[in-house]
């Protein structure tokens, strides 16, 4: 057993981190958020690096790596709070790869893999990232009974200005006759989207913790760094606890997506239940540990809190995923394998 | 990333499963502490005869040179079959490794085999009434008298002292030195009039722990482990060994308890209550995260030779989750969960110790803040 990235996977992740450290600085995140516009050059660079297609198989023009590699990239995307349609497009691609027909795959995956087309994965009536601009949308019925594939112009998307200006969101609805049925399991279509969103949340948690540690080591009150006070220390320890819990669950789910398909749906709920909770709590704690300054527009920590809120809700939050885990557990004890 | 076990690891597990199937001691007798102890002693004897008493020990001392992963598998499997821990668990996990690291050849020769066979039981004399989390404050004094040290003081939370032949004792040998530096580490023979053991009845009504009253007990100088003044460093070796393998045993037990709770909730229909279902889902997630984090921790140690940030979290995760689980049982199981002598009531009470034993959660958070997160002390 080796519950860790391989050297190659580590290298992909490290390169991504370095690139984003210069291409998605907090100054750039702020200016993109305040002008409500992505940096188009960043998306182009990510496409040139092959990120949108990393987990799409080579027969459809992708990189043919796995969900583990994709999750590593999205974690770094969350760490840098990069603004781009990467999460939406890769969630869409994974859903088509999971649940699409052969013809649907052939039509869309090569274009999504290069980033020439962008996409999103949406549950009807709920917020989805980068929906208004998407060339293709996988739309899951609100009761999860089916999935449809829609070209962008077949769906009706109402753009919603959310609390998170680092990303664009919309609500997708469509006429019942619009688009094409997808033959696969809608739960499987959702699973990879949920787990890579969890990966983004892991990155958001880690960055929020890092930024907070830096702040509490530096900020002095009563003649000593506030990070020397036990109440602050214990809050930071809890932030680590939640971040690492989310990381364990998410890495497991990513591995299951590549190597243990029977546990993918369970793993995705485990990851999303844990990471959604961690995301909102760790970023909330980060604001608290910054004191009053954390509540100001000036400080950058609120961008992480806001993104975490949207990510936590996307493809269901902690509570519905916990209930799914309970249902799976109940099934296991009543019909032991 | 590869979460499957290697061929060697599977082979190890299969061999162990086979052995456990043939040598399982059966259900532990419910009864007094002495009966339980004898049962666990026989069980260790049988493990010893099969070569399974301490898989993580080097082969030259009677172990199997097991990797960390194999050792984890060992504890998982023992837990899975609901076999008890061996009687001399502190000897196997603490005394043995500490003696291997610091002992002279004579000490290794003398002590290791009886630890393995459970012929000599060990206990740990670190904590004192006024030195709990703050170990460096121990007051128990050892004074040199010819070839002996004469020891006087009091120890507390000494698990298994009533059965122990030997005690890992930290005592102050130099009251003038700064507090970490004035300590030495001894192997104390419990079988002498200067050592009195008094059981400490806990909130469950049982007595796993004891108080130890030491009044001019004598320890020959050759029973010092490490040099004079090395006590703090030797104690750290002991403490670092404390939680590794045991965690895997405990989390399998957590999993089994959770499965029982889910069965109960399905049987009585409470699983249909969305609030109960969500609470069960939360504990499902935490239980699985505990297991995954423990394995992730092992992978980090195997790769980098030292624990990563996740390594400090498994005990905290496990203890908190176990408390949540037994608390939820009070809602799911109904009146039986709060009736004296029920299994759930016992678990409910016993779990309160989880966030205290082996280092309180608060101390754990201090350690994480200072050593993992690098936050300043002052």
HADDOCK unambig.tbl for C-alpha pairs under 7 A between the chains (distance, minus, plus):
assign (segid A and resid 1 and name CA) (segid B and resid 2 and name CA) 5.68 0.50 0.50
assign (segid A and resid 1 and name CA) (segid B and resid 3 and name CA) 4.93 0.50 0.50
assign (segid A and resid 1 and name CA) (segid B and resid 4 and name CA) 5.21 0.50 0.50
assign (segid A and resid 1 and name CA) (segid B and resid 5 and name CA) 4.64 0.50 0.50
assign (segid A and resid 1 and name CA) (segid B and resid 6 and name CA) 6.12 0.50 0.50
assign (segid A and resid 2 and name CA) (segid B and resid 1 and name CA) 5.76 0.50 0.50
assign (segid A and resid 2 and name CA) (segid B and resid 2 and name CA) 4.98 0.50 0.50
assign (segid A and resid 2 and name CA) (segid B and resid 3 and name CA) 5.81 0.50 0.50
assign (segid A and resid 2 and name CA) (segid B and resid 299 and name CA) 5.49 0.50 0.50
assign (segid A and resid 3 and name CA) (segid B and resid 1 and name CA) 5.52 0.50 0.50
assign (segid A and resid 3 and name CA) (segid B and resid 2 and name CA) 5.99 0.50 0.50
assign (segid A and resid 3 and name CA) (segid B and resid 3 and name CA) 5.74 0.50 0.50
assign (segid A and resid 3 and name CA) (segid B and resid 295 and name CA) 6.73 0.50 0.50
assign (segid A and resid 3 and name CA) (segid B and resid 296 and name CA) 5.06 0.50 0.50
assign (segid A and resid 3 and name CA) (segid B and resid 299 and name CA) 5.61 0.50 0.50
assign (segid A and resid 4 and name CA) (segid B and resid 1 and name CA) 5.13 0.50 0.50
assign (segid A and resid 4 and name CA) (segid B and resid 296 and name CA) 6.85 0.50 0.50
assign (segid A and resid 4 and name CA) (segid B and resid 299 and name CA) 6.64 0.50 0.50
assign (segid A and resid 5 and name CA) (segid B and resid 1 and name CA) 4.85 0.50 0.50
assign (segid A and resid 6 and name CA) (segid B and resid 1 and name CA) 5.72 0.50 0.50
assign (segid A and resid 217 and name CA) (segid B and resid 375 and name CA) 6.48 0.50 0.50
assign (segid A and resid 217 and name CA) (segid B and resid 376 and name CA) 6.99 0.50 0.50
assign (segid A and resid 224 and name CA) (segid B and resid 378 and name CA) 6.44 0.50 0.50
assign (segid A and resid 227 and name CA) (segid B and resid 375 and name CA) 5.81 0.50 0.50
assign (segid A and resid 227 and name CA) (segid B and resid 376 and name CA) 6.37 0.50 0.50
assign (segid A and resid 228 and name CA) (segid B and resid 375 and name CA) 6.32 0.50 0.50
assign (segid A and resid 228 and name CA) (segid B and resid 376 and name CA) 4.99 0.50 0.50
assign (segid A and resid 228 and name CA) (segid B and resid 377 and name CA) 5.22 0.50 0.50
assign (segid A and resid 228 and name CA) (segid B and resid 378 and name CA) 5.12 0.50 0.50
assign (segid A and resid 233 and name CA) (segid B and resid 366 and name CA) 6.97 0.50 0.50
assign (segid A and resid 233 and name CA) (segid B and resid 369 and name CA) 5.43 0.50 0.50
assign (segid A and resid 234 and name CA) (segid B and resid 365 and name CA) 5.66 0.50 0.50
assign (segid A and resid 234 and name CA) (segid B and resid 366 and name CA) 6.87 0.50 0.50
assign (segid A and resid 234 and name CA) (segid B and resid 369 and name CA) 6.91 0.50 0.50
assign (segid A and resid 236 and name CA) (segid B and resid 369 and name CA) 6.93 0.50 0.50
assign (segid A and resid 237 and name CA) (segid B and resid 365 and name CA) 5.71 0.50 0.50
assign (segid A and resid 237 and name CA) (segid B and resid 368 and name CA) 6.07 0.50 0.50
assign (segid A and resid 237 and name CA) (segid B and resid 369 and name CA) 5.69 0.50 0.50
assign (segid A and resid 241 and name CA) (segid B and resid 313 and name CA) 6.41 0.50 0.50
assign (segid A and resid 244 and name CA) (segid B and resid 310 and name CA) 6.21 0.50 0.50
assign (segid A and resid 245 and name CA) (segid B and resid 289 and name CA) 5.96 0.50 0.50
assign (segid A and resid 248 and name CA) (segid B and resid 289 and name CA) 6.23 0.50 0.50
assign (segid A and resid 248 and name CA) (segid B and resid 292 and name CA) 5.87 0.50 0.50
assign (segid A and resid 248 and name CA) (segid B and resid 293 and name CA) 5.59 0.50 0.50
assign (segid A and resid 249 and name CA) (segid B and resid 289 and name CA) 5.89 0.50 0.50
assign (segid A and resid 255 and name CA) (segid B and resid 1 and name CA) 6.86 0.50 0.50
assign (segid A and resid 270 and name CA) (segid B and resid 285 and name CA) 5.65 0.50 0.50
assign (segid A and resid 319 and name CA) (segid B and resid 278 and name CA) 6.30 0.50 0.50
assign (segid A and resid 322 and name CA) (segid B and resid 278 and name CA) 5.32 0.50 0.50
assign (segid A and resid 322 and name CA) (segid B and resid 281 and name CA) 4.11 0.50 0.50
assign (segid A and resid 322 and name CA) (segid B and resid 282 and name CA) 5.58 0.50 0.50
assign (segid A and resid 323 and name CA) (segid B and resid 277 and name CA) 5.52 0.50 0.50
assign (segid A and resid 323 and name CA) (segid B and resid 278 and name CA) 4.82 0.50 0.50
assign (segid A and resid 323 and name CA) (segid B and resid 281 and name CA) 5.47 0.50 0.50
assign (segid A and resid 325 and name CA) (segid B and resid 281 and name CA) 5.04 0.50 0.50
assign (segid A and resid 325 and name CA) (segid B and resid 284 and name CA) 6.82 0.50 0.50
assign (segid A and resid 326 and name CA) (segid B and resid 277 and name CA) 5.62 0.50 0.50
assign (segid A and resid 326 and name CA) (segid B and resid 278 and name CA) 6.86 0.50 0.50
assign (segid A and resid 326 and name CA) (segid B and resid 280 and name CA) 5.71 0.50 0.50
assign (segid A and resid 326 and name CA) (segid B and resid 281 and name CA) 4.39 0.50 0.50
assign (segid A and resid 330 and name CA) (segid B and resid 262 and name CA) 6.18 0.50 0.50
assign (segid A and resid 330 and name CA) (segid B and resid 266 and name CA) 6.54 0.50 0.50
assign (segid A and resid 333 and name CA) (segid B and resid 259 and name CA) 6.86 0.50 0.50
assign (segid A and resid 333 and name CA) (segid B and resid 263 and name CA) 6.03 0.50 0.50
